[in-house]
């Protein structure tokens, strides 16, 4: 999965917000809790629904290859009980363009359990929708 989003804020402001657990918690759809557990690690509690499968996930996230305020790599693994698991990562880069920032990402994900049984098209569609909702909320947050 790849994407590009134009965010109406400076690269420094976008970088700061991307590293603020409170901002991320407010913008990530279904995120009930998000906290830093170490210098480069976070833990999230999320509720996600993919087709008929709805579950609460406990997700551990690691931040690597940080080049502030240009890029970083996220990797994570989530357990959703009977719904299964998801693990993956994303490379994120920020480029200044005038007074705005262009955020580009390339993400990959592996799923197992009931999530894998609902089909890759449904999972991909849900992932795209959640990413779109996140970036809309994130841009709105930075404008206020």
N, CA, C and O atoms as CSV, one atom per row, in Angstrom:
chain,resi,resn,atom,element,x,y,z
A,1,UNK,N,N,0.844,-1.162,0.000
A,1,UNK,CA,C,0.000,0.000,0.000
A,1,UNK,C,C,0.895,1.232,0.000
A,1,UNK,O,O,1.810,1.343,0.817
A,2,UNK,N,N,0.634,2.142,-0.903
A,2,UNK,CA,C,1.391,3.379,-0.959
A,2,UNK,C,C,0.424,4.548,-0.977
A,2,UNK,O,O,-0.733,4.403,-1.372
A,3,UNK,N,N,0.896,5.692,-0.554
A,3,UNK,CA,C,0.046,6.866,-0.565
A,3,UNK,C,C,0.852,8.128,-0.437
A,3,UNK,O,O,2.021,8.122,-0.052
A,4,UNK,N,N,0.184,9.218,-0.777
A,4,UNK,CA,C,0.787,10.545,-0.683
A,4,UNK,C,C,-0.306,11.508,-0.260
A,4,UNK,O,O,-1.404,11.502,-0.818
A,5,UNK,N,N,-0.001,12.337,0.729
A,5,UNK,CA,C,-0.979,13.296,1.234
A,5,UNK,C,C,-0.318,14.644,1.432
A,5,UNK,O,O,0.786,14.733,1.968
A,6,UNK,N,N,-0.992,15.682,1.002
A,6,UNK,CA,C,-0.533,17.062,1.193
A,6,UNK,C,C,-1.165,17.576,2.484
A,6,UNK,O,O,-2.384,17.553,2.652
A,7,UNK,N,N,-0.304,18.042,3.392
A,7,UNK,CA,C,-0.760,18.503,4.696
A,7,UNK,C,C,-0.449,19.989,4.817
A,7,UNK,O,O,0.700,20.394,4.636
A,8,UNK,N,N,-1.447,20.805,5.120
A,8,UNK,CA,C,-1.261,22.252,5.164
A,8,UNK,C,C,-0.557,22.727,6.437
A,8,UNK,O,O,-1.141,23.438,7.256
A,9,UNK,N,N,0.708,22.322,6.588
A,9,UNK,CA,C,1.509,22.713,7.746
A,9,UNK,C,C,2.981,22.527,7.381
A,9,UNK,O,O,3.313,21.817,6.431
A,10,UNK,N,N,3.849,23.170,8.142
A,10,UNK,CA,C,5.289,23.030,7.893
A,10,UNK,C,C,5.755,21.610,8.198
A,10,UNK,O,O,5.111,20.881,8.952
A,11,UNK,N,N,6.871,21.232,7.610
A,11,UNK,CA,C,7.414,19.891,7.844
A,11,UNK,C,C,7.736,19.682,9.315
A,11,UNK,O,O,7.496,18.600,9.852
A,12,UNK,N,N,8.278,20.709,9.978
A,12,UNK,CA,C,8.595,20.577,11.401
A,12,UNK,C,C,7.332,20.327,12.230
A,12,UNK,O,O,7.344,19.512,13.152
A,13,UNK,N,N,6.239,21.032,11.899
A,13,UNK,CA,C,4.982,20.844,12.628
A,13,UNK,C,C,4.415,19.447,12.385
A,13,UNK,O,O,3.898,18.813,13.305
A,14,UNK,N,N,4.513,18.971,11.143
A,14,UNK,CA,C,4.026,17.626,10.815
A,14,UNK,C,C,4.859,16.579,11.549
A,14,UNK,O,O,4.308,15.641,12.125
A,15,UNK,N,N,6.182,16.733,11.532
A,15,UNK,CA,C,7.071,15.797,12.232
A,15,UNK,C,C,6.726,15.744,13.721
A,15,UNK,O,O,6.606,14.665,14.303
A,16,UNK,N,N,6.572,16.910,14.322
A,16,UNK,CA,C,6.253,16.965,15.752
A,16,UNK,C,C,4.933,16.254,16.042
A,16,UNK,O,O,4.836,15.492,17.004
A,17,UNK,N,N,3.921,16.500,15.216
A,17,UNK,CA,C,2.613,15.870,15.423
A,17,UNK,C,C,2.678,14.359,15.215
A,17,UNK,O,O,2.017,13.607,15.932
A,18,UNK,N,N,3.466,13.910,14.243
A,18,UNK,CA,C,3.598,12.467,13.988
A,18,UNK,C,C,4.296,11.736,15.133
A,18,UNK,O,O,4.222,10.511,15.228
A,19,UNK,N,N,4.964,12.481,15.989
A,19,UNK,CA,C,5.671,11.888,17.121
A,19,UNK,C,C,5.005,12.210,18.454
A,19,UNK,O,O,5.598,11.996,19.511
A,20,UNK,N,N,3.781,12.720,18.411
A,20,UNK,CA,C,3.040,13.066,19.614
A,20,UNK,C,C,1.924,12.036,19.825
A,20,UNK,O,O,0.959,12.011,19.061
A,21,UNK,N,N,2.045,11.189,20.852
A,21,UNK,CA,C,1.035,10.150,21.068
A,21,UNK,C,C,-0.388,10.691,21.223
A,21,UNK,O,O,-1.338,10.037,20.792
A,22,UNK,N,N,-0.555,11.859,21.824
A,22,UNK,CA,C,-1.899,12.409,22.005
A,22,UNK,C,C,-2.522,12.807,20.671
A,22,UNK,O,O,-3.715,12.595,20.452
A,23,UNK,N,N,-1.721,13.382,19.785
A,23,UNK,CA,C,-2.217,13.745,18.448
A,23,UNK,C,C,-2.584,12.479,17.684
A,23,UNK,O,O,-3.656,12.394,17.087
A,24,UNK,N,N,-1.687,11.500,17.708
A,24,UNK,CA,C,-1.947,10.253,16.980
A,24,UNK,C,C,-3.196,9.553,17.515
A,24,UNK,O,O,-4.024,9.076,16.738
A,25,UNK,N,N,-3.329,9.494,18.830
A,25,UNK,CA,C,-4.507,8.849,19.429
A,25,UNK,C,C,-5.789,9.518,18.941
A,25,UNK,O,O,-6.772,8.844,18.635
A,26,UNK,N,N,-5.772,10.838,18.873
A,26,UNK,CA,C,-6.962,11.575,18.448
A,26,UNK,C,C,-7.276,11.368,16.969
A,26,UNK,O,O,-8.432,11.488,16.563
A,27,UNK,N,N,-6.272,11.061,16.167
A,27,UNK,CA,C,-6.451,10.986,14.715
A,27,UNK,C,C,-6.593,9.566,14.163
A,27,UNK,O,O,-7.163,9.387,13.086
A,28,UNK,N,N,-6.097,8.565,14.866
A,28,UNK,CA,C,-6.163,7.185,14.377
A,28,UNK,C,C,-7.556,6.628,14.652
A,28,UNK,O,O,-7.976,6.569,15.808
A,29,UNK,N,N,-8.282,6.217,13.604
A,29,UNK,CA,C,-9.623,5.663,13.803
A,29,UNK,C,C,-9.585,4.421,14.704
A,29,UNK,O,O,-8.786,3.512,14.480
A,30,UNK,N,N,-10.449,4.390,15.718
A,30,UNK,CA,C,-10.547,3.233,16.596
A,30,UNK,C,C,-9.492,3.143,17.668
A,30,UNK,O,O,-9.443,2.153,18.398
A,31,UNK,N,N,-8.635,4.160,17.787
A,31,UNK,CA,C,-7.566,4.119,18.787
A,31,UNK,C,C,-8.126,4.528,20.145
A,31,UNK,O,O,-8.596,5.653,20.318
A,32,UNK,N,N,-8.073,3.607,21.107
A,32,UNK,CA,C,-8.577,3.860,22.445
A,32,UNK,C,C,-7.485,4.356,23.388
A,32,UNK,O,O,-7.765,5.091,24.335
A,33,UNK,N,N,-6.240,3.955,23.129
A,33,UNK,CA,C,-5.111,4.369,23.967
A,33,UNK,C,C,-3.835,4.279,23.149
A,33,UNK,O,O,-3.685,3.395,22.306
A,34,UNK,N,N,-2.916,5.202,23.407
A,34,UNK,CA,C,-1.611,5.182,22.742
A,34,UNK,C,C,-0.619,5.843,23.679
A,34,UNK,O,O,-0.820,6.975,24.119
A,35,UNK,N,N,0.446,5.129,23.978
A,35,UNK,CA,C,1.449,5.676,24.886
A,35,UNK,C,C,2.850,5.254,24.471
A,35,UNK,O,O,3.055,4.193,23.881
A,36,UNK,N,N,3.801,6.110,24.794
A,36,UNK,CA,C,5.200,5.779,24.583
A,36,UNK,C,C,5.607,4.810,25.686
A,36,UNK,O,O,5.331,5.044,26.862
A,37,UNK,N,N,6.263,3.725,25.299
A,37,UNK,CA,C,6.719,2.750,26.291
A,37,UNK,C,C,8.234,2.735,26.391
A,37,UNK,O,O,8.794,2.055,27.250
A,38,UNK,N,N,8.891,3.470,25.532
A,38,UNK,CA,C,10.334,3.581,25.511
A,38,UNK,C,C,10.711,4.714,24.575
A,38,UNK,O,O,9.842,5.399,24.035
A,39,UNK,N,N,11.989,4.906,24.389
A,39,UNK,CA,C,12.429,6.010,23.537
A,39,UNK,C,C,11.909,5.882,22.112
A,39,UNK,O,O,11.551,6.886,21.496
A,40,UNK,N,N,11.860,4.673,21.582
A,40,UNK,CA,C,11.419,4.450,20.205
A,40,UNK,C,C,10.316,3.397,20.104
A,40,UNK,O,O,10.184,2.729,19.078
A,41,UNK,N,N,9.529,3.250,21.164
A,41,UNK,CA,C,8.467,2.251,21.136
A,41,UNK,C,C,7.166,2.835,21.691
A,41,UNK,O,O,7.168,3.686,22.580
A,42,UNK,N,N,6.061,2.348,21.135
A,42,UNK,CA,C,4.731,2.754,21.572
A,42,UNK,C,C,3.861,1.516,21.705
A,42,UNK,O,O,4.150,0.459,21.143
A,43,UNK,N,N,2.801,1.678,22.457
A,43,UNK,CA,C,1.794,0.627,22.585
A,43,UNK,C,C,0.435,1.276,22.371
A,43,UNK,O,O,0.141,2.343,22.910
A,44,UNK,N,N,-0.387,0.600,21.567
A,44,UNK,CA,C,-1.725,1.115,21.277
A,44,UNK,C,C,-2.772,0.051,21.557
A,44,UNK,O,O,-2.530,-1.142,21.376
A,45,UNK,N,N,-3.925,0.496,21.997
A,45,UNK,CA,C,-5.114,-0.346,22.104
A,45,UNK,C,C,-6.093,0.202,21.084
A,45,UNK,O,O,-6.462,1.375,21.123
A,46,UNK,N,N,-6.511,-0.669,20.164
A,46,UNK,CA,C,-7.368,-0.229,19.068
A,46,UNK,C,C,-8.513,-1.195,18.864
A,46,UNK,O,O,-8.401,-2.388,19.146
A,47,UNK,N,N,-9.613,-0.666,18.371
A,47,UNK,CA,C,-10.733,-1.486,17.961
A,47,UNK,C,C,-10.850,-1.351,16.456
A,47,UNK,O,O,-10.916,-0.240,15.929
A,48,UNK,N,N,-10.875,-2.482,15.762
A,48,UNK,CA,C,-10.955,-2.454,14.303
A,48,UNK,C,C,-12.026,-3.428,13.827
A,48,UNK,O,O,-12.244,-4.484,14.422
A,49,UNK,N,N,-12.685,-3.045,12.741
A,49,UNK,CA,C,-13.700,-3.896,12.130
A,49,UNK,C,C,-13.349,-4.053,10.659
A,49,UNK,O,O,-13.237,-3.074,9.921
A,50,UNK,N,N,-13.179,-5.291,10.253
A,50,UNK,CA,C,-12.908,-5.617,8.850
A,50,UNK,C,C,-14.000,-6.581,8.422
A,50,UNK,O,O,-14.002,-7.750,8.809
A,51,UNK,N,N,-14.930,-6.077,7.616
A,51,UNK,CA,C,-16.073,-6.908,7.237
A,51,UNK,C,C,-16.816,-7.347,8.481
A,51,UNK,O,O,-17.165,-6.513,9.316
A,52,UNK,N,N,-17.068,-8.659,8.626
A,52,UNK,CA,C,-17.809,-9.146,9.796
A,52,UNK,C,C,-16.939,-9.331,11.043
A,52,UNK,O,O,-17.453,-9.653,12.114
A,53,UNK,N,N,-15.632,-9.129,10.909
A,53,UNK,CA,C,-14.712,-9.376,12.022
A,53,UNK,C,C,-14.400,-8.065,12.739
A,53,UNK,O,O,-13.824,-7.145,12.160
A,54,UNK,N,N,-14.795,-8.001,14.018
A,54,UNK,CA,C,-14.501,-6.829,14.840
A,54,UNK,C,C,-13.760,-7.311,16.070
A,54,UNK,O,O,-14.166,-8.280,16.711
A,55,UNK,N,N,-12.667,-6.627,16.398
A,55,UNK,CA,C,-11.902,-7.049,17.552
A,55,UNK,C,C,-11.112,-5.878,18.120
A,55,UNK,O,O,-10.921,-4.846,17.478
A,56,UNK,N,N,-10.671,-6.081,19.330
A,56,UNK,CA,C,-9.800,-5.125,20.013
A,56,UNK,C,C,-8.375,-5.647,19.870
A,56,UNK,O,O,-8.101,-6.811,20.163
A,57,UNK,N,N,-7.482,-4.793,19.425
A,57,UNK,CA,C,-6.092,-5.178,19.198
A,57,UNK,C,C,-5.166,-4.465,20.166
A,57,UNK,O,O,-5.355,-3.290,20.483
A,58,UNK,N,N,-4.182,-5.184,20.620
A,58,UNK,CA,C,-3.081,-4.614,21.388
A,58,UNK,C,C,-1.894,-4.599,20.430
A,58,UNK,O,O,-1.445,-5.644,19.959
A,59,UNK,N,N,-1.395,-3.394,20.149
A,59,UNK,CA,C,-0.384,-3.217,19.107
A,59,UNK,C,C,0.894,-2.647,19.708
A,59,UNK,O,O,0.857,-1.665,20.450
A,60,UNK,N,N,2.021,-3.266,19.385
A,60,UNK,CA,C,3.337,-2.761,19.764
A,60,UNK,C,C,3.995,-2.187,18.520
A,60,UNK,O,O,4.054,-2.845,17.481
A,61,UNK,N,N,4.492,-0.954,18.628
A,61,UNK,CA,C,5.050,-0.233,17.491
A,61,UNK,C,C,6.482,0.169,17.811
A,61,UNK,O,O,6.783,0.626,18.914
A,62,UNK,N,N,7.356,-0.006,16.834
A,62,UNK,CA,C,8.750,0.404,16.958
A,62,UNK,C,C,9.043,1.453,15.893
A,62,UNK,O,O,8.644,1.304,14.738
A,63,UNK,N,N,9.740,2.512,16.285
A,63,UNK,CA,C,10.135,3.581,15.374
A,63,UNK,C,C,11.627,3.414,15.110
A,63,UNK,O,O,12.433,3.381,16.039
A,64,UNK,N,N,11.989,3.308,13.813
A,64,UNK,CA,C,13.388,3.063,13.435
A,64,UNK,C,C,13.801,4.025,12.327
A,64,UNK,O,O,12.971,4.714,11.735
A,65,UNK,N,N,15.096,4.054,12.064
A,65,UNK,CA,C,15.668,4.821,10.954
A,65,UNK,C,C,15.212,6.276,10.959
A,65,UNK,O,O,14.909,6.836,9.905
A,66,UNK,N,N,15.161,6.882,12.124
A,66,UNK,CA,C,14.699,8.263,12.229
A,66,UNK,C,C,15.708,9.242,11.648
A,66,UNK,O,O,16.895,9.204,11.970
A,67,UNK,N,N,15.206,10.120,10.783
A,67,UNK,CA,C,15.993,11.213,10.216
A,67,UNK,C,C,15.139,12.477,10.339
A,67,UNK,O,O,14.566,12.937,9.351
A,68,UNK,N,N,15.053,13.041,11.552
A,68,UNK,CA,C,14.184,14.199,11.775
A,68,UNK,C,C,14.595,15.387,10.904
A,68,UNK,O,O,15.794,15.612,10.743
A,69,UNK,N,N,13.694,16.134,10.353
A,69,UNK,CA,C,12.259,15.913,10.237
A,69,UNK,C,C,11.879,15.320,8.876
A,69,UNK,O,O,10.836,15.659,8.318
A,70,UNK,N,N,12.726,14.438,8.349
A,70,UNK,CA,C,12.534,13.943,6.986
A,70,UNK,C,C,11.839,12.598,6.865
A,70,UNK,O,O,10.976,12.429,6.004
A,71,UNK,N,N,12.199,11.626,7.717
A,71,UNK,CA,C,11.664,10.283,7.494
A,71,UNK,C,C,11.861,9.386,8.711
A,71,UNK,O,O,12.663,9.666,9.601
A,72,UNK,N,N,11.097,8.300,8.712
A,72,UNK,CA,C,11.296,7.219,9.666
A,72,UNK,C,C,10.591,5.971,9.167
A,72,UNK,O,O,9.830,6.006,8.200
A,73,UNK,N,N,10.864,4.870,9.851
A,73,UNK,CA,C,10.233,3.589,9.541
A,73,UNK,C,C,9.476,3.135,10.783
A,73,UNK,O,O,10.002,3.170,11.895
A,74,UNK,N,N,8.243,2.711,10.578
A,74,UNK,CA,C,7.433,2.152,11.658
A,74,UNK,C,C,7.280,0.665,11.429
A,74,UNK,O,O,7.081,0.230,10.295
A,75,UNK,N,N,7.369,-0.112,12.476
A,75,UNK,CA,C,7.041,-1.530,12.375
A,75,UNK,C,C,6.182,-1.876,13.585
A,75,UNK,O,O,6.374,-1.339,14.676
A,76,UNK,N,N,5.245,-2.771,13.374
A,76,UNK,CA,C,4.341,-3.096,14.467
A,76,UNK,C,C,3.737,-4.467,14.331
A,76,UNK,O,O,3.735,-5.083,13.265
A,77,UNK,N,N,3.224,-4.920,15.452
A,77,UNK,CA,C,2.545,-6.202,15.496
A,77,UNK,C,C,1.390,-6.085,16.473
A,77,UNK,O,O,1.548,-5.590,17.589
A,78,UNK,N,N,0.215,-6.552,16.034
A,78,UNK,CA,C,-0.972,-6.482,16.869
A,78,UNK,C,C,-1.630,-7.831,17.016
A,78,UNK,O,O,-1.685,-8.617,16.071
A,79,UNK,N,N,-2.128,-8.092,18.207
A,79,UNK,CA,C,-2.851,-9.318,18.503
A,79,UNK,C,C,-4.300,-8.964,18.782
A,79,UNK,O,O,-4.596,-8.079,19.584
A,80,UNK,N,N,-5.199,-9.669,18.107
A,80,UNK,CA,C,-6.622,-9.408,18.262
A,80,UNK,C,C,-7.399,-10.594,18.766
A,80,UNK,O,O,-8.570,-10.758,18.425
A,81,UNK,N,N,-6.771,-11.429,19.574
A,81,UNK,CA,C,-7.458,-12.596,20.120
A,81,UNK,C,C,-7.946,-13.519,19.013
A,81,UNK,O,O,-7.183,-13.872,18.115
A,82,UNK,N,N,-9.211,-13.909,19.075
A,82,UNK,CA,C,-9.778,-14.845,18.099
A,82,UNK,C,C,-9.802,-14.271,16.685
A,82,UNK,O,O,-9.859,-15.027,15.715
A,83,UNK,N,N,-9.760,-12.942,16.554
A,83,UNK,CA,C,-9.780,-12.326,15.218
A,83,UNK,C,C,-8.476,-12.573,14.476
A,83,UNK,O,O,-8.441,-12.541,13.246
A,84,UNK,N,N,-7.407,-12.819,15.221
A,84,UNK,CA,C,-6.129,-13.083,14.570
A,84,UNK,C,C,-5.089,-12.030,14.892
A,84,UNK,O,O,-5.117,-11.395,15.946
A,85,UNK,N,N,-4.167,-11.863,13.949
A,85,UNK,CA,C,-3.068,-10.935,14.172
A,85,UNK,C,C,-2.810,-10.135,12.905
A,85,UNK,O,O,-3.232,-10.498,11.807
A,86,UNK,N,N,-2.103,-9.035,13.104
A,86,UNK,CA,C,-1.638,-8.228,11.981
A,86,UNK,C,C,-0.238,-7.756,12.329
A,86,UNK,O,O,0.038,-7.386,13.470
A,87,UNK,N,N,0.643,-7.771,11.341
A,87,UNK,CA,C,1.968,-7.200,11.546
A,87,UNK,C,C,2.418,-6.588,10.239
A,87,UNK,O,O,2.026,-7.018,9.154
A,88,UNK,N,N,3.249,-5.575,10.371
A,88,UNK,CA,C,3.706,-4.903,9.165
A,88,UNK,C,C,4.543,-3.694,9.494
A,88,UNK,O,O,5.021,-3.527,10.616
A,89,UNK,N,N,4.711,-2.853,8.494
A,89,UNK,CA,C,5.527,-1.673,8.681
A,89,UNK,C,C,5.241,-0.641,7.620
A,89,UNK,O,O,4.510,-0.882,6.659
A,90,UNK,N,N,5.839,0.519,7.821
A,90,UNK,CA,C,5.660,1.608,6.860
A,90,UNK,C,C,6.894,2.488,6.854
A,90,UNK,O,O,7.457,2.798,7.903
A,91,UNK,N,N,7.306,2.884,5.666
A,91,UNK,CA,C,8.341,3.894,5.498
A,91,UNK,C,C,7.624,5.203,5.225
A,91,UNK,O,O,6.789,5.283,4.325
A,92,UNK,N,N,7.948,6.228,5.999
A,92,UNK,CA,C,7.269,7.521,5.910
A,92,UNK,C,C,8.311,8.588,5.604
A,92,UNK,O,O,9.368,8.639,6.233
A,93,UNK,N,N,7.996,9.453,4.613
A,93,UNK,CA,C,8.905,10.565,4.311
A,93,UNK,C,C,8.109,11.856,4.203
A,93,UNK,O,O,6.956,11.863,3.774
A,94,UNK,N,N,8.754,12.950,4.602
A,94,UNK,CA,C,8.146,14.272,4.576
A,94,UNK,C,C,8.989,15.193,3.702
A,94,UNK,O,O,10.209,15.260,3.853
A,95,UNK,N,N,8.330,15.904,2.785
A,95,UNK,CA,C,9.002,16.846,1.899
A,95,UNK,C,C,8.284,18.181,1.981
A,95,UNK,O,O,7.058,18.244,1.892
A,96,UNK,N,N,9.052,19.246,2.150
A,96,UNK,CA,C,8.455,20.574,2.166
A,96,UNK,C,C,8.092,20.999,0.755
A,96,UNK,O,O,8.825,20.742,-0.200
A,97,UNK,N,N,6.946,21.653,0.647
A,97,UNK,CA,C,6.498,22.190,-0.638
A,97,UNK,C,C,5.778,23.503,-0.345
A,97,UNK,O,O,4.584,23.523,-0.048
A,98,UNK,N,N,6.529,24.592,-0.434
A,98,UNK,CA,C,5.963,25.881,-0.036
A,98,UNK,C,C,5.722,25.869,1.453
A,98,UNK,O,O,6.615,25.505,2.218
A,99,UNK,N,N,4.541,26.258,1.882
A,99,UNK,CA,C,4.207,26.244,3.299
A,99,UNK,C,C,3.531,24.955,3.720
A,99,UNK,O,O,3.029,24.849,4.839
A,100,UNK,N,N,3.515,23.969,2.826
A,100,UNK,CA,C,2.857,22.697,3.113
A,100,UNK,C,C,3.882,21.566,3.150
A,100,UNK,O,O,5.058,21.757,2.839
A,101,UNK,N,N,3.406,20.389,3.536
A,101,UNK,CA,C,4.260,19.208,3.605
A,101,UNK,C,C,3.607,18.080,2.821
A,101,UNK,O,O,2.407,17.831,2.942
A,102,UNK,N,N,4.410,17.410,2.023
A,102,UNK,CA,C,3.937,16.227,1.311
A,102,UNK,C,C,4.441,15.004,2.083
A,102,UNK,O,O,5.645,14.789,2.214
A,103,UNK,N,N,3.498,14.213,2.588
A,103,UNK,CA,C,3.823,12.997,3.312
A,103,UNK,C,C,3.612,11.818,2.363
A,103,UNK,O,O,2.527,11.641,1.809
A,104,UNK,N,N,4.653,11.023,2.184
A,104,UNK,CA,C,4.563,9.818,1.354
A,104,UNK,C,C,4.828,8.614,2.240
A,104,UNK,O,O,5.642,8.665,3.161
A,105,UNK,N,N,4.121,7.525,1.940
A,105,UNK,CA,C,4.361,6.308,2.707
A,105,UNK,C,C,4.240,5.083,1.814
A,105,UNK,O,O,3.513,5.070,0.820
A,106,UNK,N,N,4.971,4.070,2.201
A,106,UNK,CA,C,4.867,2.740,1.615
A,106,UNK,C,C,4.688,1.789,2.782
A,106,UNK,O,O,5.524,1.746,3.684
A,107,UNK,N,N,3.608,1.031,2.771
A,107,UNK,CA,C,3.298,0.151,3.896
A,107,UNK,C,C,3.080,-1.273,3.420
A,107,UNK,O,O,2.678,-1.513,2.282
A,108,UNK,N,N,3.351,-2.203,4.305
A,108,UNK,CA,C,3.066,-3.614,4.029
A,108,UNK,C,C,2.460,-4.217,5.282
A,108,UNK,O,O,2.692,-3.748,6.396
A,109,UNK,N,N,1.675,-5.272,5.076
A,109,UNK,CA,C,0.988,-5.888,6.212
A,109,UNK,C,C,0.798,-7.375,5.946
A,109,UNK,O,O,0.547,-7.797,4.817
A,110,UNK,N,N,0.921,-8.145,6.996
A,110,UNK,CA,C,0.589,-9.568,6.969
A,110,UNK,C,C,-0.489,-9.784,8.020
A,110,UNK,O,O,-0.444,-9.203,9.104
A,111,UNK,N,N,-1.460,-10.630,7.681
A,111,UNK,CA,C,-2.542,-10.903,8.612
A,111,UNK,C,C,-2.744,-12.409,8.738
A,111,UNK,O,O,-2.394,-13.180,7.845
A,112,UNK,N,N,-3.310,-12.801,9.858
A,112,UNK,CA,C,-3.605,-14.214,10.073
A,112,UNK,C,C,-4.862,-14.370,10.890
A,112,UNK,O,O,-5.381,-13.394,11.431
A,113,UNK,N,N,-5.356,-15.583,10.984
A,113,UNK,CA,C,-6.572,-15.867,11.741
A,113,UNK,C,C,-7.811,-15.496,10.941
A,113,UNK,O,O,-7.804,-15.552,9.712
A,114,UNK,N,N,-8.877,-15.117,11.642
A,114,UNK,CA,C,-10.135,-14.768,10.971
A,114,UNK,C,C,-9.956,-13.609,10.003
A,114,UNK,O,O,-10.635,-13.540,8.978
A,115,UNK,N,N,-9.039,-12.693,10.327
A,115,UNK,CA,C,-8.797,-11.563,9.420
A,115,UNK,C,C,-8.380,-12.048,8.033
A,115,UNK,O,O,-8.817,-11.498,7.022
A,116,UNK,N,N,-7.548,-13.059,7.988
A,116,UNK,CA,C,-7.085,-13.575,6.698
A,116,UNK,C,C,-8.211,-14.254,5.932
A,116,UNK,O,O,-8.158,-14.343,4.705
A,117,UNK,N,N,-9.226,-14.731,6.637
A,117,UNK,CA,C,-10.326,-15.439,5.988
A,117,UNK,C,C,-11.320,-14.506,5.304
A,117,UNK,O,O,-12.083,-14.954,4.448
A,118,UNK,N,N,-11.334,-13.212,5.661
A,118,UNK,CA,C,-12.312,-12.310,5.064
A,118,UNK,C,C,-11.906,-11.860,3.661
A,118,UNK,O,O,-12.723,-11.289,2.938
A,119,UNK,N,N,-10.683,-12.105,3.276
A,119,UNK,CA,C,-10.262,-11.791,1.911
A,119,UNK,C,C,-9.423,-10.534,1.820
A,119,UNK,O,O,-9.647,-9.554,2.530
A,120,UNK,N,N,-8.445,-10.591,0.919
A,120,UNK,CA,C,-7.489,-9.492,0.800
A,120,UNK,C,C,-8.123,-8.212,0.274
A,120,UNK,O,O,-7.703,-7.121,0.659
A,121,UNK,N,N,-9.124,-8.319,-0.597
A,121,UNK,CA,C,-9.763,-7.099,-1.122
A,121,UNK,C,C,-10.462,-6.318,-0.014
A,121,UNK,O,O,-10.367,-5.093,0.052
A,122,UNK,N,N,-11.166,-7.045,0.856
A,122,UNK,CA,C,-11.867,-6.395,1.959
A,122,UNK,C,C,-10.867,-5.788,2.937
A,122,UNK,O,O,-11.075,-4.676,3.421
A,123,UNK,N,N,-9.794,-6.499,3.229
A,123,UNK,CA,C,-8.761,-5.988,4.136
A,123,UNK,C,C,-8.110,-4.754,3.518
A,123,UNK,O,O,-7.924,-3.749,4.205
A,124,UNK,N,N,-7.763,-4.811,2.240
A,124,UNK,CA,C,-7.131,-3.680,1.556
A,124,UNK,C,C,-8.067,-2.468,1.542
A,124,UNK,O,O,-7.634,-1.345,1.802
A,125,UNK,N,N,-9.339,-2.696,1.242
A,125,UNK,CA,C,-10.309,-1.608,1.227
A,125,UNK,C,C,-10.450,-0.951,2.587
A,125,UNK,O,O,-10.523,0.274,2.686
A,126,UNK,N,N,-10.490,-1.763,3.635
A,126,UNK,CA,C,-10.593,-1.229,4.993
A,126,UNK,C,C,-9.334,-0.454,5.355
A,126,UNK,O,O,-9.423,0.624,5.943
A,127,UNK,N,N,-8.164,-0.985,5.013
A,127,UNK,CA,C,-6.903,-0.294,5.300
A,127,UNK,C,C,-6.852,1.054,4.587
A,127,UNK,O,O,-6.431,2.047,5.179
A,128,UNK,N,N,-7.272,1.102,3.330
A,128,UNK,CA,C,-7.287,2.366,2.587
A,128,UNK,C,C,-8.245,3.369,3.228
A,128,UNK,O,O,-7.928,4.553,3.338
A,129,UNK,N,N,-9.414,2.889,3.648
A,129,UNK,CA,C,-10.398,3.773,4.279
A,129,UNK,C,C,-9.860,4.325,5.590
A,129,UNK,O,O,-9.994,5.519,5.859
A,130,UNK,N,N,-9.250,3.466,6.417
A,130,UNK,CA,C,-8.702,3.912,7.696
A,130,UNK,C,C,-7.570,4.907,7.494
A,130,UNK,O,O,-7.474,5.894,8.223
A,131,UNK,N,N,-6.706,4.654,6.500
A,131,UNK,CA,C,-5.611,5.588,6.207
A,131,UNK,C,C,-6.182,6.934,5.774
A,131,UNK,O,O,-5.714,7.980,6.225
A,132,UNK,N,N,-7.181,6.914,4.911
A,132,UNK,CA,C,-7.808,8.156,4.466
A,132,UNK,C,C,-8.416,8.928,5.623
A,132,UNK,O,O,-8.266,10.147,5.705
A,133,UNK,N,N,-9.107,8.223,6.522
A,133,UNK,CA,C,-9.702,8.869,7.692
A,133,UNK,C,C,-8.629,9.461,8.603
A,133,UNK,O,O,-8.797,10.554,9.144
A,134,UNK,N,N,-7.518,8.724,8.771
A,134,UNK,CA,C,-6.425,9.241,9.599
A,134,UNK,C,C,-5.884,10.537,9.018
A,134,UNK,O,O,-5.752,11.527,9.736
A,135,UNK,N,N,-5.567,10.544,7.721
A,135,UNK,CA,C,-4.948,11.731,7.133
A,135,UNK,C,C,-5.895,12.926,7.110
A,135,UNK,O,O,-5.444,14.065,7.231
A,136,UNK,N,N,-7.173,12.695,6.960
A,136,UNK,CA,C,-8.138,13.787,7.038
A,136,UNK,C,C,-8.153,14.376,8.452
A,136,UNK,O,O,-8.096,15.594,8.615
A,137,UNK,N,N,-8.229,13.524,9.463
A,137,UNK,CA,C,-8.218,13.983,10.849
A,137,UNK,C,C,-6.909,14.663,11.201
A,137,UNK,O,O,-6.900,15.677,11.898
A,138,UNK,N,N,-5.799,14.107,10.720
A,138,UNK,CA,C,-4.474,14.648,11.001
A,138,UNK,C,C,-4.327,16.042,10.401
A,138,UNK,O,O,-3.859,16.960,11.074
A,139,UNK,N,N,-4.722,16.206,9.147
A,139,UNK,CA,C,-4.646,17.520,8.495
A,139,UNK,C,C,-5.547,18.517,9.221
A,139,UNK,O,O,-5.152,19.660,9.451
A,140,UNK,N,N,-6.766,18.083,9.585
A,140,UNK,CA,C,-7.680,18.964,10.312
A,140,UNK,C,C,-7.067,19.392,11.651
A,140,UNK,O,O,-7.179,20.552,12.047
A,141,UNK,N,N,-6.425,18.456,12.338
A,141,UNK,CA,C,-5.798,18.770,13.629
A,141,UNK,C,C,-4.720,19.848,13.463
A,141,UNK,O,O,-4.625,20.773,14.269
A,142,UNK,N,N,-3.918,19.715,12.416
A,142,UNK,CA,C,-2.821,20.664,12.211
A,142,UNK,C,C,-3.319,22.042,11.763
A,142,UNK,O,O,-2.617,23.039,11.935
A,143,UNK,N,N,-4.508,22.103,11.198
A,143,UNK,CA,C,-5.046,23.389,10.780
A,143,UNK,C,C,-5.657,24.168,11.942
A,143,UNK,O,O,-5.813,25.386,11.861
A,144,UNK,N,N,-6.006,23.461,13.031
A,144,UNK,CA,C,-6.636,24.158,14.158
A,144,UNK,C,C,-5.623,24.563,15.196
A,144,UNK,O,O,-5.984,25.160,16.210
